[in-house]
Amino acid sequence: MKNRPAKANPAESKPALFIGRFQPFHIGHLRALKYAAKRHVRLIVVIGSAQKKDAKNPFATSVRRKMLQSALCSDKINAKIKVLADSRSNEKWMQNIKKLSGGAKTVYSNNILVRRLCRRAGFAVVPVPFYKRYKYYATLIRKRMRAGRKWQQLVPKNVVKIIEKSRAF
């Protein structure tokens, strides 16, 4: 009997959503995307908080898109990047997610509100294992940037130049 390649699970052949702010994109995000990419043929990476610009959201959407494109390309992750318009209403936010979903039935997220809203809307919600959460999280990275401390080792190498060019700090 010949060894035949395993058929992809039908759910895996559909795209999956990965929603984040990516302020900035860091190694923890990259590990999470790799985790999701092993389980789905294609990902739709959704950049949230697109219009916000404040201390918690210092990077413009265009800069975050460049960070993602660079990381996805260098790691050969099959993904499409989409931008989610800001919304004050959870209902409107979910309507926008559905429009961007591209037929996805699965959402990868560790955000409690995102998980709850997506579950209610009928998506399968998959938590992503954290990778060294004590150092790979955006709040810490932004604090280090503001304080003039080293942060470069916390983001993918190709993302460092994009962040430095952005002059967000």
C-alpha positions in Angstrom: 0.0 0.0 0.0 1.4 3.4 -1.0 1.7 6.2 1.5 -0.7 8.9 0.4 -0.4 12.5 1.6 -3.0 13.3 4.3 -5.9 15.3 3.0 -6.3 18.7 4.5 -9.2 19.1 6.9 -11.9 21.1 5.1 -11.7 23.8 7.9 -8.0 24.1 7.3 -8.4 24.7 3.6 -10.5 27.8 4.3 -8.7 30.9 5.5 -8.5 31.9 9.1 -8.6 35.3 10.6 -5.9 36.7 12.9 -6.8 40.0 14.4 -4.4 42.4 16.1 -3.3 46.0 16.6 0.4 45.2 16.0 1.6 48.3 17.9 4.3 47.2 17.1 4.5 43.9 15.4 6.9 41.7 17.5 8.3 38.2 17.8 5.3 37.0 19.8 3.0 38.0 16.9 5.3 36.2 14.5 5.2 33.0 16.5 1.4 33.2 16.8 1.1 33.7 13.0 3.3 30.7 12.4 1.2 28.7 14.8 -2.0 29.6 12.8 -0.3 29.1 9.4 0.5 25.5 10.3 -3.2 24.9 10.7 -4.6 26.8 7.8 -3.6 27.1 4.2 -4.2 30.8 4.2 -4.5 33.5 6.8 -6.3 36.9 6.7 -4.4 39.2 9.0 -6.6 42.0 10.2 -5.1 45.3 11.4 -7.4 46.7 14.1 -7.5 50.2 15.6 -6.7 51.5 12.2 -7.6 55.2 12.8 -6.4 55.5 16.4 -3.2 57.5 17.0 -2.2 57.9 20.6 0.4 56.6 23.1 -1.1 53.1 22.9 -1.3 53.3 19.1 1.8 55.2 17.9 2.2 53.5 14.5 0.2 54.5 11.5 -1.7 51.8 9.7 0.6 52.1 6.7 3.6 51.4 8.9 2.0 48.4 10.6 1.1 47.0 7.1 4.8 47.3 6.1 5.9 45.5 9.3 3.4 42.7 8.6 4.3 42.5 4.9 8.0 42.3 5.6 7.6 39.6 8.3 5.1 37.5 6.4 7.2 37.6 3.2 10.5 36.7 5.0 8.9 33.8 6.8 6.9 32.7 3.8 3.5 32.9 5.5 0.6 32.8 3.1 -1.5 35.7 4.3 -3.6 38.6 3.0 -3.5 41.8 5.1 -6.7 43.7 5.6 -7.5 46.9 7.6 -10.4 47.1 10.0 -12.1 50.4 10.3 -12.6 51.7 13.8 -16.0 51.4 15.3 -17.6 52.5 18.6 -20.2 49.7 18.4 -19.4 46.0 18.9 -22.2 45.2 16.5 -20.7 47.4 13.7 -17.2 46.1 14.5 -18.5 42.5 14.0 -20.2 43.5 10.7 -16.9 44.8 9.5 -15.1 41.7 10.5 -17.6 39.5 8.6 -17.1 41.7 5.5 -13.3 41.2 5.7 -13.5 37.5 6.6 -13.2 36.0 3.1 -15.1 32.9 4.1 -13.0 32.3 7.2 -14.8 30.3 9.9 -11.9 30.4 12.4 -10.5 33.3 14.4 -7.2 33.2 16.2 -7.1 35.5 19.2 -6.2 35.8 22.8 -8.2 39.0 23.3 -11.2 38.3 25.6 -13.6 40.8 23.9 -12.6 39.7 20.4 -13.0 36.0 21.4 -16.4 36.6 22.9 -17.7 38.7 19.9 -16.4 36.2 17.3 -17.8 33.2 19.2 -21.2 34.9 19.4 -21.1 35.5 15.6 -20.5 31.8 14.9 -16.7 31.7 14.4 -14.6 29.0 15.8 -12.2 30.8 18.2 -8.8 29.4 18.8 -6.5 30.8 21.5 -2.8 31.1 20.5 -0.1 29.9 22.8 1.9 32.8 24.2 5.6 32.8 23.5 7.7 34.3 26.3 4.9 36.7 27.2 7.0 38.3 29.9 9.1 40.0 27.2 7.2 39.8 23.9 4.3 42.1 24.4 3.7 45.5 22.7 3.2 47.5 25.9 6.7 46.7 27.1 8.2 47.3 23.7 6.5 50.8 23.5 7.7 51.6 27.0 11.3 50.7 26.1 11.1 52.8 22.9 9.8 55.8 24.9 12.5 55.4 27.5 15.3 55.1 24.9 16.0 51.5 26.0 16.9 48.6 23.8 13.8 47.1 22.0 15.3 45.9 18.7 15.8 42.3 19.9 12.0 42.0 20.6 10.9 42.5 17.0 11.8 40.6 13.8 15.1 42.0 12.3 13.5 43.2 9.1 10.9 45.1 11.2 13.5 47.1 13.1 14.3 49.3 10.1 10.6 49.9 9.4 10.0 51.1 12.9 13.1 53.3 12.9 12.1 54.9 9.6 8.6 55.6 11.0 10.0 57.9 13.7 7.0 57.1 15.8 9.3 57.6 18.8 
